[in-house]
Amino acid sequence: MSLAQTLGTTRPAPLLPLARPLDMALGLALAALGLFLPFSTAGVSLSLAALALLALAAAPAVWRSAPWREPTMAMGLLLLAYIAGHTLWSSGFAPPAWRLVNRYHELLMAPILFALFRLASNQRAFLWGLSLSVIGYAAVHWLALLWPELATQLQPRRISAGFILAVSAFLLLELARGNARPWAWRAAAAFLAVTVLFAIDGRTGHLVLLLLAACAAWLHSPRRWRWAAIVVVPALLLLVALGSKAVQQRVNETLAGSYVLQDGSLSSTGIRIELLRNGLDLAQRYGLAGAGFTRYAELHEQSVRERHAADPAHTPSADGAWVRTVNPHNEYLMQLVGGGAVALLLFLAWLVLPMLRKAQSGQVHAALVGASLAFAAGCLFNSLLMDFTEGHFYSVVLAWLLAQTGTTARDQTGP
């Protein structure tokens, strides 16, 4: 079942009709959430606060929809409960522990959003808000190529922007299938993809886009050509990407023989290598039971300084800000070091379950697979679930897509 079909006549009707004023307010709040989601954490927070109030106003309907019965939502709540329990057990009932748990609050918001999406009579409000936002956000990045001050402001957001626009390009491309005006959606998807490659200096977005290109090639190719398509299409995209200065800069930096800059500091690639090296070292020490999510900065700095003392000639200077990072910039290592093997297994299950979710037609939902693969890939390079913009984006899109895939177990068995 295509995304266009699930948003069309085959989409399941709302579980319970809401009062018209409440339903209209819900549609406006969902549209605002989609509008702010790609670029404004403040706007997202305000939208989520409004949606939380609407969830309270519609509490009986939200409760009867039983969002916790959806397997992915249930696994997310279980992961959140484990993170909270492990953190409070290892760090005590102190403010740092509560702040850490709060950084995973999207695991709690996702089931609420899942229920609200299913209760809303106009789920397209979110789609239109998100579509307008990502297209406008992409246009701003092109404008930044001519406006240095704007480029400076966008630079800290290059990772989240690349990821969000790459995933949005895939979603719009999937939306084109079965749509009455497919070329409009395909043109928008192409615009977002070209923006990621030529206007955004972020390796995460580049790599995620290549992965999603392979996924799209598989989905949009005849069955007998699929295996060839997932090789040829990303290869062609890579050839196009090599004409981009942004991609060239990242490739040259990544492949450089030395990752230490002239002033003795580490390059971006060098920092990534050191974070991975120390994260793997900590995983070997604490991967079984977990050292506690709030202790990562302390343990990471200790590991770096131990290595530096043991081999100062071959260990980068331990004076950079990267030495005191609160996370390994890898969600898998974050879960393993912070919460141990159980946390990692719960996180992996939360990632995989959406890919196994089946729509009413019995086919795996292509958009869910693509979005989940993109997030799983992004988590190799950043701790995306730990209150990152990408984590908020994925959890909201995940709830929205799951709301399109049919009924939950409770709906199928009756009240």
Helices and strands as residue ranges (DSSP letters): H 3-6, H 20-36, H 41-57, H 59-65, G 67-69, H 71-91, H 95-102, H 106-119, H 124-144, H 148-154, G 155-157, H 158-176, H 182-198, H 203-220, G 223-225, H 226-241, H 245-255, H 268-286, G 293-295, H 296-310, G 321-324, H 331-356, H 366-378, H 389-403, H 409-413
